[in-house]
C-alpha cells in the first residue's frame, strides 16, 4: 500500500516565488494542470467580502492575450475540461486535457496571472457583479435551507473573524464592488509568490519545467502577502438561531468549533463523524432514522480549514417531530460516546471506510494532482499521502472518546430552519 501512495515528483521554485510541482504518470495520454492561489474569503475584511469568489468568475472573462470567455473555448476545443473553486483559504483553477496540449493550458493560466488587469474593465466587473448576485439569489437566498451555512458561521465566529462571512460574500458588499478595490485585491493576492502550480500526468520533467518557465518566468513577484488576523474570542455560551424558510421539513444543525486542518484531532473527528452517520450502522443514523424513525435523514462531518475547524451534525425531522426531540436524542448518543467510548468493531469499520474512500479518491488524475497541491501548500511536502493515511491508522478507540469529550462538550451553535407557516413545534 505504501508503495502505491509513495509518489515520485520534482519540486521547484521560480525566481518570482511560484512553487512548481511536477508529477509523472504515463498511464494515460492526459495531463492535469492545477493552480492554487493562497487566497480565499479569509483574506477579505468585514464590509468588503466576496472578492475571492468574484475572481473565480473574473478569471474566465479574458486577459490581455485571451479574449473574453475564450478560456473555456480553447480548452474544450482541445478535448479538455476545466473549472475553478473558492474556499475560506484558497482559490484554485484546473484543466485536464490531452498531454500534447499542455502548453495551451500553461499559456492560459500564465496570461491571466500576469496580464488579467490589462483586460479588466468596468463593463466586465458590472457584468460579473450581476452574475454573482444572481448566483447568490439562486444558491443561497432563494434556495431551501440555502442560508444555513452563513447563519452558522456568522454566529460561531465574531464579526472580525476571517470565517465570519460566507465565501460568496454578503449581498450588500457584492453590490458595492468598486473597480479600484477589485484591482487592488488582485494585485495583492494573485501573484506568483502566492501561488502553487502542479502539473501531473503524461509529462517529461525537463520539458514540463521548461514550458512552465517559458510562460511564468516573466511574471514579476508581488508584494509580501498580508497576514491574516484571527481574534482569540470564542463562544462563551450556546447560541440558538431559529430561521423561518420556504421548506417543508424542519432541519436541525449543531456546530462546534474544533481542530484545524492536519491538526492532531482532525483525523480523530473524521472517524467520529463516520461512527455517528457514515453508514446505516452509524449510531445516529441507526437510532434516529431506523429505530426511532424520528429523522428523515442525518449526517455529520468534520470541516477542517487552515485557521480552525468545525464539527457539524445535520438532521431533518420527520413530520410532527420536534427539533427539541431530535436534539435530545443526538445529545444522548454523544453523551454515551463521551462516557463509554466506541467499540473495537465500530472503530475498525470506520477506519476501513475512511481508508477505502481515501484510496478510491485517488483513482482520478485530477484528484491526485489537487491533493498534491493541497499537501504542497499546507504541509510543504507534495508526497504526503502515506503520512495522511497514517494519521488514521495510528488512532486508537480511546482517542475518539477523548476528542468527543474535548470538543463536543464545549459551547455550540444550534440552528433551526423551520417552515414559515409552522414553527411553533420547535
VENNOR-V794626 format. One record per pair of residues at least 6 apart in sequence whose C-alpha atoms are under 6 Angstrom apart, sorted by the first residue. I is the first residue (numbers start at 1). J is the second residue. Records with the same first field share a line. If there is no record, write none. Layout:
# VENNOR-V794626
I=J, J
This chain:
# VENNOR-V794626
5=385, 386
7=383
9=22, 23
10=21, 22
11=20, 21
12=20
13=19, 20
16=220, 221
17=192, 193
18=192, 193, 195
19=196
20=197, 198
21=198
22=198, 199, 200
23=200
24=200, 201, 203
25=201, 202
26=202
29=99, 202
30=97, 98, 99, 201, 202
31=96, 97, 99, 200, 201, 202
32=95, 96, 199, 200
33=94, 95, 198, 199
34=93, 94, 197, 198
35=92, 93, 196, 197
36=91, 92, 195, 196
37=90, 91, 194, 195
38=90, 194, 195
39=89, 90, 91
40=52, 87, 88, 89, 90, 91
41=52, 88, 167
42=88, 89, 162, 163
48=173
49=169, 173
50=168, 169
53=86, 168
60=69
61=68, 69
62=68, 69
63=112, 115, 116, 119
64=115, 118, 119
80=96, 97
81=95, 96
82=94, 95
83=93, 94
84=92, 93
85=91, 92
99=202
107=215
110=215, 216
114=219
140=146, 147
144=247
150=166
153=164
154=164
157=164
161=230
191=222
193=221
237=411
238=411, 412, 413
239=413, 414
240=414, 415
241=415
242=415, 416
243=417
244=417, 418, 419, 420
245=419, 420
246=419
247=419
248=419
250=316, 317, 417, 418
251=315, 316, 416, 417
252=314, 315, 415, 416
253=313, 314, 414, 415
254=312, 313, 413, 414
255=311, 312, 412, 413
256=310, 311, 412
257=309, 310
258=309, 310, 407
259=265, 266, 308, 309
260=304, 305, 306, 307, 308, 309
261=304, 305, 306
267=392
268=400
270=302
273=300, 301
274=350
275=282
276=282, 283, 284
277=284, 285, 299
280=286
288=294, 295
289=295
294=318
295=316, 317, 318
296=316, 317, 318
297=315, 316
298=314, 315
299=313, 314
300=312, 313
301=311, 312
302=310, 311
303=309, 310
322=425, 426
323=426
337=401
338=401, 404, 405
341=401
362=368
372=382
375=381, 382
376=382
